[in-house]
Amino acid sequence: MPESRPPPRRLARPRPLQRGRDFAELREKGQRRVRGCVIANWKVLPPGSISRAGFITSRKLGKAVIRNRARRLLREVFRLHQRELREPLNAVLVARPSIVGKRLADVERDFLAAMGDALLLKVS
């Protein structure tokens, strides 16, 4: 009998937010929480929608290598916890300068704290 595998946790192709107007809409009409090294902007979507995320790292963080690492950390944290969200949402995660040198666990703790403060996580 084949082993039953959990569904993949990757971000599907249509999921990333990339257009400037999507980012602007979340900034204007969405909600915001700041926690540690992460700023989370989001807007709740209708039930049945697919959660999407965008990631911002400014030049204030440092050179491209540092910005890319920060973006990878944010993307991984969202990927790992997207199924724990209470409802689908469009989210933009912004890296604050304090993210430089942080490990995945530190970024994950800040992300979960921000989402928990906003009551966006399922109660386990």
Sequence and secondary structure as in RCSB ss.txt:
>XXXX:A:sequence
MPESRPPPRRLARPRPLQRGRDFAELREKGQRRVRGCVIANWKVLPPGSISRAGFITSRKLGKAVIRNRARRLLR
EVFRLHQRELREPLNAVLVARPSIVGKRLADVERDFLAAMGDALLLKVS
>XXXX:A:secstr
         S  TT B   HHHHHHHHHHSEEEEETTEEEEEEE  TT   EEEEE  GGG SHHHHHHHHHHHH
HHHHHHGGGBSS EEEEEEE GGGTT  HHHHHHHHHHHHHHTT B   
